[in-house]
Amino acid sequence: MVWAWLRMVMAVAVILMPGGFPLLLVYIAVRTLRSRWHNARLEAHSNGREASLRDVVATLQLKELVREARAAL
């Protein structure tokens, strides 16, 4: 529910604010990193080790960010 409201606010910000597009890019990056961090923690926990932010950032690809951007709009 919170993500739906945040998506609506971001859509309005992109349309109305001159700096809205970079704000949208930050939102997409944070959303992608959050979901990847969650998946990495689950996978690391099942293997009996700790997940690091470096592992998460190293596995990100531009095409995933583009896919998330399309899903967010």
C-alpha positions in Angstrom: 0.0 0.0 0.0 2.8 2.4 0.9 4.6 1.6 -2.4 1.4 2.4 -4.3 1.1 5.8 -2.7 4.8 6.5 -3.3 4.5 5.6 -6.9 1.6 8.0 -7.3 3.5 10.8 -5.6 6.5 10.1 -7.8 4.4 10.2 -11.0 3.1 13.6 -10.0 6.5 14.8 -9.0 8.0 13.8 -12.4 5.2 15.6 -14.2 5.1 18.8 -12.1 8.6 19.3 -10.7 11.6 20.2 -12.9 13.9 17.9 -10.8 11.4 15.1 -10.7 13.1 12.8 -13.2 16.3 12.4 -11.1 14.0 11.8 -8.1 12.3 9.0 -10.0 15.7 7.5 -10.8 16.7 7.5 -7.2 13.4 5.9 -6.2 13.9 3.1 -8.8 17.5 2.5 -7.7 16.5 2.3 -4.0 13.6 0.0 -4.7 15.8 -2.3 -6.8 18.6 -2.3 -4.2 16.1 -3.1 -1.4 14.6 -6.1 -3.2 18.0 -7.4 -4.2 19.3 -6.9 -0.6 16.4 -8.9 0.7 17.0 -11.7 -1.8 20.7 -11.7 -1.0 20.0 -11.9 2.7 17.7 -14.9 2.3 20.2 -16.7 0.0 23.1 -16.0 2.4 21.1 -17.1 5.4 20.3 -20.4 3.7 24.0 -20.9 3.0 25.0 -20.0 6.5 26.9 -16.8 5.8 26.4 -13.0 5.9 25.3 -10.9 2.9 27.3 -7.8 2.1 26.3 -4.7 0.3 29.2 -5.2 -2.0 27.8 -8.5 -3.2 24.4 -6.9 -3.9 25.8 -3.9 -5.8 28.2 -6.2 -7.8 25.3 -8.2 -9.1 23.1 -5.3 -10.3 22.9 -4.8 -14.0 21.6 -1.8 -16.0 18.9 -3.9 -17.7 17.4 -4.8 -14.3 17.2 -1.1 -13.5 15.5 -0.4 -16.8 13.1 -3.2 -16.2 12.2 -1.8 -12.8 11.8 1.6 -14.3 9.3 0.3 -16.7 7.4 -1.5 -14.0 7.4 1.6 -11.8 5.7 3.7 -14.6 
